[in-house]
Amino acid sequence: MTRIRVYGLIGSPSCRTSYAKARFSSVNFRFSAFWTDGQREYSTMPNDSGFTKCKCGTYVLLSDCTTTGLDTGENPNFPQHLHESELSHAIKTASSVGVELAAHRTYWMYLNDSYREKYKSHREAEDASTKNLWYSELDKANPDKKSTIRKFFDIILRKKPSTAPPAKDRPFTFPDFEPIEIQTKNMLRLVEL
């Protein structure tokens, strides 16, 4: 379980604005899916690598902020979360290599979101067709499963219905991926950094 012990004061490296940053007493890195670009789904920790926007308009990393060692007390001032529409501007106005790298990684994850949805649909369709094929073969091999008496006894005996086993020796497929021009430029810059 992720627990925040206290919010500590940090100072922005650009204009020294004070912000609150969580100090954790325990951290849980659980998530439901991890993608190759670093995106985590339903994670208890954020995906942003501490990349945020200061009130002065500068994009900063929380790790670059000055730590004061003081607690925030009541009404802490939190840094702004970035919207996807700000990422291209953040890349152009990056104040350091670390900020530019974080901006490009976040932009990469954002540009891959459409492929993530396409991939999930593809996997669901493929899994559904595999299950349908298995159930049709099961019905052919066991025609008596459809009888009313058989169903009645299955209910009385609390017998669970048959489920499709994991498919063995089935090739793993995925939808085609063709990066658009902006993705290619972003990935090339990531490689350079």
C-alpha positions in Angstrom: 0.0 0.0 0.0 1.3 3.4 -0.9 1.3 5.8 2.1 2.3 9.4 2.1 4.0 10.2 5.4 4.2 14.0 5.0 4.5 16.6 2.2 7.9 18.3 2.2 8.8 21.7 0.8 10.9 21.9 -2.3 12.0 25.0 -4.3 11.7 25.3 -8.1 15.1 25.7 -9.7 13.8 28.4 -12.1 12.1 30.9 -9.8 12.4 29.3 -6.3 8.6 28.9 -5.9 7.8 26.6 -3.1 5.9 23.4 -3.8 4.8 20.3 -1.9 6.4 17.0 -2.7 5.2 13.8 -1.1 7.5 11.8 1.2 6.4 8.2 1.3 6.5 5.9 4.2 5.8 2.9 1.9 5.4 2.6 -1.8 3.5 0.1 -3.9 4.5 -0.3 -7.6 1.6 -2.4 -8.5 0.0 -1.9 -12.0 -2.1 -4.0 -14.3 -0.1 -3.6 -17.5 3.4 -2.4 -18.3 4.1 -1.3 -21.8 7.5 -1.2 -23.5 7.6 2.6 -23.7 7.3 2.7 -19.9 3.6 3.4 -19.6 2.0 1.7 -16.6 -1.8 1.2 -16.5 -3.7 1.6 -13.2 -0.5 2.3 -11.4 -0.5 3.6 -7.8 2.5 5.8 -8.8 2.4 8.4 -11.5 3.9 7.9 -15.0 5.3 11.4 -15.4 8.8 10.9 -14.0 8.4 14.0 -11.8 8.1 16.2 -15.0 5.9 19.2 -14.2 5.4 22.9 -15.0 6.3 25.7 -12.6 4.1 28.7 -12.1 6.6 30.9 -14.0 6.0 28.7 -17.1 9.3 26.8 -17.0 9.1 23.0 -17.2 11.1 21.3 -14.4 11.8 17.9 -12.9 10.9 17.5 -9.3 14.3 15.8 -8.8 16.0 19.0 -9.8 14.2 21.1 -7.2 15.9 22.2 -4.0 14.9 20.2 -0.9 14.3 22.3 2.2 13.8 19.6 4.7 10.7 21.4 6.0 7.1 20.1 6.1 4.4 22.1 4.2 1.8 22.2 6.9 -1.7 23.1 5.9 -2.8 24.0 2.3 0.2 22.7 0.4 1.0 24.2 -3.0 1.3 21.4 -5.5 3.1 21.7 -8.9 0.8 21.7 -12.0 0.3 18.5 -14.0 1.1 18.8 -17.7 -1.6 18.4 -20.3 -0.7 16.5 -23.5 -1.2 19.6 -25.5 1.7 21.3 -23.7 4.3 18.6 -24.4 5.4 19.9 -27.8 6.0 23.3 -26.2 7.8 21.7 -23.3 10.2 20.0 -25.7 11.0 23.3 -27.6 11.6 25.3 -24.4 13.4 22.6 -22.3 15.9 24.2 -19.9 18.1 21.1 -19.5 18.8 17.8 -21.1 17.0 16.0 -18.3 13.9 18.1 -18.8 14.0 17.5 -22.6 14.5 13.7 -22.1 11.5 13.6 -19.7 9.4 15.6 -22.2 10.3 13.4 -25.1 9.5 10.2 -23.0 6.2 11.6 -21.9 5.4 12.6 -25.5 6.3 9.2 -26.7 3.9 7.5 -24.3 1.2 10.0 -25.3 1.7 9.3 -29.1 1.5 5.5 -28.4 -1.9 5.7 -26.7 -3.8 5.2 -30.0 -1.7 2.0 -30.7 -2.4 0.7 -27.2 -6.1 0.8 -27.9 -5.6 -0.8 -31.2 -3.5 -3.5 -29.6 -6.1 -4.2 -26.9 -8.9 -4.6 -29.4 -6.7 -7.0 -31.5 -5.9 -9.1 -28.4 -9.6 -9.3 -27.4 -10.7 -10.3 -30.8 -8.0 -13.0 -31.1 -8.8 -14.4 -27.7 -12.5 -14.4 -28.4 -12.0 -16.3 -31.7 -9.8 -18.8 -29.9 -12.4 -19.4 -27.2 -15.2 -19.7 -29.8 -13.2 -22.3 -31.7 -12.5 -24.3 -28.5 -16.2 -24.2 -27.5 -17.3 -25.4 -30.9 -14.8 -28.3 -30.8 -16.0 -29.1 -27.3 -19.6 -29.2 -28.4 -18.7 -31.5 -31.4 -16.7 -33.9 -29.1 -19.4 -33.9 -26.4 -22.9 -33.7 -27.9 -24.6 -34.9 -24.7 -23.5 -31.7 -22.8 -26.4 -29.9 -24.3 -29.1 -32.2 -22.9 -31.4 -30.8 -20.2 -30.8 -33.8 -17.8 -27.0 -33.3 -18.1 -27.4 -29.6 -17.3 -29.7 -30.4 -14.4 -27.1 -32.8 -12.8 -24.3 -30.3 -13.4 -26.3 -27.7 -11.4 -27.0 -30.1 -8.6 -23.4 -31.3 -8.4 -22.2 -27.7 -8.7 -20.0 -28.7 -11.5 -18.3 -25.7 -13.1 -18.8 -25.2 -16.8 -15.8 -26.1 -19.0 -13.5 -23.2 -19.8 -11.0 -22.8 -22.6 -7.5 -23.7 -21.6 -4.6 -21.5 -22.6 -3.7 -22.0 -26.2 -0.4 -23.8 -26.6 1.8 -23.4 -29.7 -0.3 -20.5 -30.8 1.7 -17.7 -32.5 1.6 -14.4 -30.7 0.2 -11.8 -33.0 -0.2 -8.1 -32.8 -1.5 -5.4 -35.1 0.8 -3.6 -37.5 2.6 -0.5 -36.3 3.7 2.2 -38.6 5.0 5.3 -36.8 3.8 8.6 -38.1 6.4 11.3 -38.9 6.2 13.0 -35.5 6.7 9.7 -33.7 9.8 9.0 -35.8 11.3 12.4 -35.1 10.5 12.0 -31.4 12.1 8.5 -31.2 15.2 9.7 -33.1 15.7 12.6 -30.6 15.2 10.2 -27.7 18.0 8.0 -29.1 20.3 11.0 -29.4 19.6 12.1 -25.8 
